[in-house]
Amino acid sequence: MSLRKMYKTDSYTQEVCYDYNMRELKKAVHIVLGLTLILIGLAGLVLPILNGTILLLIGLILLSFENVYVESHLQRIARKNTLLEKWYNKLSVWMRKHM
């Protein structure tokens, strides 16, 4: 009986650790990918080949998944511009659904 309890507890502990590690990995991917897209977006503002605005917006949305400060500022900026608000809402809903 005690071996079963130990096994169940051990399995549960492994499952909790796995969930925690996946959450941390997802957070790291969001931050790295978000910062990369922001840097490419900044380059896109100068270079005529890239669409910097969309890349900046996607990068900021990715960072807003992990940082409440970025999300609140992004929402405040989006409320001032109707086109930006429309794009922000569409991209945010799609990215939260798929990521």
N, C-alpha and C positions, 0 to 999 in steps of 0.2 A: 504494500500500500504506500509506503513512504517513497519507494522508488518511482511510482507513478506520479506522485505529487511533485517530486523533484523534476521529473521529465516534463510535466506540464508547465511548471514554473520556468524551467530552462527554455522551453519552446516559446513561451510567452515573452520571456526576456529577449530572446533572439528576434522575435517579431517586432517588439517595441524598438529595439536597436536598429533593425532594418528600416522601419518607418522613419526613425529619426535621421538616419544616414541619407535616405532618399530625399527627405525634406531639405537637409543641408546641401545636398548636391544640386537640387533644383534651385535653391536660393543662390548658390554660387554661379550656376549657369545663367540665371536671370541677370545677375549683376555684371558678369563678364560680357555677355552678349549685348546687354543694354549699353554699357560703356563703349563697346566696340562700334555699335550702330551710331552712337552719338558722335564719336570721332569721325566716322565715315560721313555722317551727315554734315558735320562742320566743314569737312573737305568738299562736300557736295555743294555747299553754299558758294564756294569760290570757283569750283570747276564746273564748266557747262555740261559735262557728261552725266553727272549724277543728280538725282532729285534729292537735295539735302533736307528739305522740309519734312518729307514723309519719313526719311530715315531718322531724323531727330525725334519726330513724334513717336515712332515705334520704339526707339531706344528709351525715351522717357517713360513710355507706358510700361516697358519691361522693368525699369527701375522702380516705378510706382507700385509694382507688386510687392516689393520688399521694403519700401520706405514710405511711410505715411506723409512725411514732409513733402516729398516730391509729388505725391498724389494730390495733396491739397493745393499746391501751387499750380499744378497742371490743370486741375479742374477750374481754378480761379481764372487762369489765362484763357481756357477754352470757353468760359461763359462770356468773355468779352467779344469773341469773334464767332459768328454763327457757322461759318464754313469750317473753322477749326473745331468747333464743338461737335459738329456732325461727324467729322472724321475721327475725332477722339472717341466719341461714343461707339461708333461702328468698330473701330480697331480694338478698343478696350474690351468690348463684349466678345468679339471673335477670339482675341488672344486669351482671355480668361477661360473661355470654353475649351480651347485646344491646348493650353499650356498648363 
